[in-house]
């Protein structure tokens, strides 16, 4: 499962610097696949669309910090647990119940993001 940030987020920002994939953004901020990765060219998102890795994408949330699911690996391959959840003072970084992913899937994503 990718991690999501719930609407209980207090916008403290503690989670953002902890993410090894640069998958966490402040609400309202555009993001790109290139941010914090070694990607080049285009990237196939899990919804099947191809994006230029440099292209800015719309924010997932305008109101509070958010995690880009296509960049989240739950810290698999980096840490023993998701670092965003470990540092969140209000426990709003939780597994996304709508995205069940295996450790193999998460490790594959890590390998694609960090060549």
N, C-alpha and C positions, 0 to 999 in steps of 0.2 A: 504494500500500500504506500502511496505517496502520503506525505504529511500535509495537512491543511491547517490554516490558522482560522479559528472561529471568530465570530463577531464579538466575542468577549475580549478581544485584543485591546490593550490599553495604549498601543502605539509607543511602547517604551524603546523599541529598537534593539533590545538585547539579542534577539535571534539573528539578525541580519549578518553581523560579522562572523558568526559561528559557522555559517554554511560553507562547506568546502566546494560546493558547486555554484555558488553565487546564484542560488535559486530563489532567494528571499528579497523582496523589494518593498519599499515604503508605498503605502496606498497612493494611487494616482500616478505612479511613475511608470513610464514605458520601459519595456525590457527587451533584450535580444538574447538569442541563443549564444552569441559570442561572449557575452559578459562572463568573465571568470573561467572561460574554457579555452581549449586549444583548437576549436572548430574552425574550418574554412569552408567556403563554398555554400552549399545548401544543406539543409537538415530535414529529414522526414519526421514530422511530428506524429505523435501517436494517433491523432485523428485522421491521418493519411495525407495531410497537406504538406507540401514542400515549402520551406521558407529560406530566404537568404539569411545566413547566420548573423549578418550585420543589421538586418531590417528590424526596426523598432516595432514592437507588438503592443497592443492595447493592454492597459493594466487589468489584472484579474479582479482587483478591488480598488475603489476610489477612496474608501473610508478607513481602511486599516491595512497593516502589513499583509502580504500575501506570498504564497509559494507557487512558483511555476511548476506544475506537475511534470512537464517534459524534462525538467532539469533536476528534480528531486530524486535522490537515491536512498533516502532515509539514512544517509551517512554510511551505508554499507560499503565496505572496502576502505573506509577512512577511520571510523570510530565504532565502538561497541553499541552505541545507541544514538538516535537522532539528537544532534547537539542543540537544535532549536528548542526541542521539548525539554532538554536538560536544564536550559538556562531561563526558560519562560517563567516569570514570577506569578502568572495567573493560570498556568496550565491550559493555554488555548492552542498549543501546537499538538494536534492529535492525528492519529491515523485517519485517512479518508475512507469512510466505509464504502464509498462507490468505486474505489480503485484498489482491487486486490492484485498485488504483484509479488512474484516469487523473488527469492534472493538472487536467483540466476538472472532474472530480468533486471533487477536493480544493479547487479554487477556489470551486466552488458551495457546498461546506460552509462555507468561510470566510465567504462572503457571507451565508449563513443565520445563522451564529453572531454575526456582527458587523454588524448593520444600519446 
